[in-house]
Amino acid sequence: MELYKIGSPKSAVVAQIQRALKIYPDGIFGKLTEEAVREFQTNNGLIVDGIVGPATLLKLLPFRLKKSKRTINEIIIHCTATPEYKSFTVTDIRKWHTTPVAKGGRGWSDIGYHYVIYLDGTIVEGRDIDIAGAHCVGHNSHSIGVCYVGGMDKDNKKAKDTRTELQKSALLNLLLDLKKIYSNASIHGHRDFANKDCPSFDATKEYRKI
């Protein structure tokens, strides 16, 4: 997963970390933020290095699902359509989605997915759950978009179910938790609604019993 440390780009995640540390949330990981991280790590029995990695982030920002104010009747699973074992983050995906069309992006206002699952099973929030996503034409208003990193072979030429065991476990647990909140929502793969392989496996079949 992405590491947050001195020199990291200014971001909303850094601001979120700063709020958890009770310091001014300017989104810039500077010396003050590093000192606050070190103190937090010392007080919580973590490795004291001033870097926000998976263990520190989990302690700082324990993952909790927020119930959407929207009516949700579909949970739609996607993949990033990137080569297997190649790591990408919410920051990367957000850049792909918000870059203007003229420059090769999608030109959207934000990342299209609500949740992204990294190779190591880390679940990261994307677009605010209260805002309709931009992940499945004709189904965005009343759905939640979940995306895992991967979905293509190493040469990025063929669709392939590249999910790591950690991703499979995280995806299953996320879906179970989402169903607790949205009990009437059905689970689908993007391929159910579009002429594409995404998410590179039959999600509807795999999760039909949830």
BELRA-V721332 format. One record per residue. N is the residue number from 0. SS is DSSP state (a for helix, b for strand, c for the rest). PHI is phi in whole degrees, -180 to 180 (NA if undefined). Layout:
BEGIN
n:ss:phi
N:SS:PHI
N:SS:PHI
END
This chain:
BEGIN
n:ss:phi
0:c:NA
1:c:-71
2:c:-102
3:b:-112
4:c:-157
5:c:-56
6:c:100
7:c:-65
8:c:-62
9:c:-58
10:c:-157
11:a:-68
12:a:-66
13:a:-61
14:a:-62
15:a:-65
16:a:-62
17:a:-64
18:a:-63
19:a:-65
20:a:-87
21:c:64
22:c:-124
23:c:-60
24:c:-86
25:c:-91
26:c:80
27:c:-107
28:c:-84
29:c:-111
30:a:-63
31:a:-62
32:a:-65
33:a:-60
34:a:-63
35:a:-67
36:a:-65
37:a:-60
38:a:-65
39:a:-61
40:a:-63
41:a:-62
42:a:-75
43:c:-118
44:c:67
45:c:-101
46:c:-63
47:c:-91
48:c:-134
49:c:75
50:c:-110
51:b:-92
52:c:-104
53:a:-55
54:a:-66
55:a:-68
56:a:-63
57:a:-64
58:a:-71
59:a:-71
60:c:-127
61:c:-56
62:c:-74
63:c:-132
64:c:-84
65:c:-99
66:c:-78
67:c:-71
68:c:-77
69:c:-81
70:c:-78
71:c:-111
72:c:-123
73:b:-143
74:b:-118
75:b:-114
76:b:-98
77:b:-132
78:b:-126
79:c:-79
80:c:58
81:b:-120
82:b:-61
83:c:-59
84:c:70
85:c:-96
86:c:-83
87:c:-138
88:c:-121
89:a:-58
90:a:-61
91:a:-63
92:a:-65
93:a:-59
94:a:-65
95:a:-60
96:a:-79
97:a:-96
98:c:-63
99:c:-55
100:a:-57
101:a:-62
102:a:-107
103:c:96
104:c:-99
105:c:-96
106:c:76
107:c:-85
108:c:-78
109:c:-163
110:c:-57
111:c:-79
112:c:-96
113:c:-90
114:b:-138
115:b:-127
116:b:-112
117:c:-78
118:c:-59
119:c:-88
120:c:88
121:c:-67
122:b:-103
123:b:-124
124:b:-73
125:c:-109
126:c:-68
127:c:-57
128:c:-63
129:c:-79
130:c:-107
131:c:-56
132:c:-77
133:c:-137
134:c:-134
135:c:-153
136:c:-55
137:c:87
138:c:-132
139:c:-72
140:c:-60
141:c:-123
142:b:-135
143:b:-118
144:b:-100
145:b:-117
146:b:-132
147:b:-107
148:c:-77
149:c:126
150:b:110
151:b:-130
152:c:-69
153:c:-62
154:c:-90
155:c:60
156:c:-114
157:c:-128
158:b:-65
159:c:-153
160:c:-75
161:c:-97
162:c:-55
163:c:-75
164:a:-61
165:a:-67
166:a:-68
167:a:-60
168:a:-65
169:a:-65
170:a:-64
171:a:-61
172:a:-65
173:a:-64
174:a:-63
175:a:-62
176:a:-68
177:a:-65
178:a:-68
179:a:-66
180:a:-86
181:c:-117
182:c:-63
183:c:-93
184:c:-77
185:b:-96
186:b:-104
187:b:-139
188:b:-95
189:a:-56
190:a:-61
191:a:-67
192:c:-121
193:c:-145
194:c:-83
195:c:-156
196:c:-83
197:c:-50
198:c:-102
199:c:70
200:c:-160
201:c:-84
202:a:-66
203:a:-60
204:a:-69
205:a:-64
206:c:-111
207:c:-64
208:c:-92
209:c:-77
END
